[in-house]
């Protein structure tokens, strides 16, 4: 039985190495590892969180997503991604309980994750160096795209290594990471890192002042004001003449013209169905979303190439205001309950992880990408279990 558990832990811990090769191999490896772990532990499955409020918002999110799917312009696509969402939550709840109840299993999975992460960034680093011509002395500035998407998740694993295990050795994968991001032109991880540090800095200053509520309210209002100004400066007319003559108020070297058109178009469509949206994973089928942009700044790129490249706009477009708010409250409560159990340093890691993940999700692929969505819950489970075991250690 111990051998079966070790194999299961190995499959879970090394699943992200398979992601370098193929997303399907990653998914199959992770699921086989998780379910063999569940059965080897003789785990009793359950479908609720330990906190009542978290369950309330999870089930309200689920109901709203299902209603949105019923009314969807593509019900088959919508029900499929909602099914995945439910599955990931179910797996997350049960995986977390095993990690908490069995410290040996948790430690072994973390050991395999650490080895896998170091292996992954090493492979990416030397592949990018080789493809860029650096090793042969003919360095090219051309973007190396093979691992660009995978770096979104490899980056956060590299940055979290020191959270799970303290070692000066982890400077090496960090040194491999930075040039890999540059050669791959991976901007989403850089935005995630930036927002992660910004949120940590804000929390640091909030903890230092007395009038915390006033500062939080002020920052929230300022953020809404900035977002409103930003939205008003996005393109808002999409006829052929307006597209060709568009003058970009937001510099295109800060936010590319293609995304400005996509986000402006998405916001115009959100207004058509603001309550429940067009249905999960349907943004590519919204009327007008496949029309070619005849702009000198974007070439033949489409309005919405399968999604708005922004998780928040995507959820608002597809699940409406109700579904999006319920989902955000669900995510917030999961982290808030964990936050209350964490020590001072651990709180910064929780903030940084969320800042990174949701920050990177503001500019990268669809939230409904299965491997990307499940990664959030899996990493959060590992962070939660680590904090739980640390707090128990402190009580002994």
Secondary structure, 3 states (H helix, E strand, C coil): CHHHHHHHHHHHHCHHHHHCCCHHHHHHHHHHHHHHHHHHCCCCCCCCCCCHHHHHHHHHHHHHHHHHHHCCCCHHHHHHHHHHHHHHHHHHHHHHHHHHHCHHHHHHHHHHHHHHHHHHHHHHHHHHHHHHCCCCCCCCCCCCCCCCCCHHHHHHHHHHHHHHCCCCCHHHHHHHHHHHHHHHCCHHHHHHHHHHHHHHHHHHHHHHCCCHHHHHHHHHHHHHHHHHHHHHCCCCCCCHHHHHCCCCCCCCCCCCHHHHHHHHHHHHHHCCCCCCCCCCCCHHHCCCCCCECCECCCECCECCCCCCCCHHHHHHHHHHHHHHHHHHHHHHHHHHHHHHHCCHHHHHHHHHHHHHHHHHCCCCCCCCCHHHHHHHHHHHHHHHHHHHHHHHHHHC
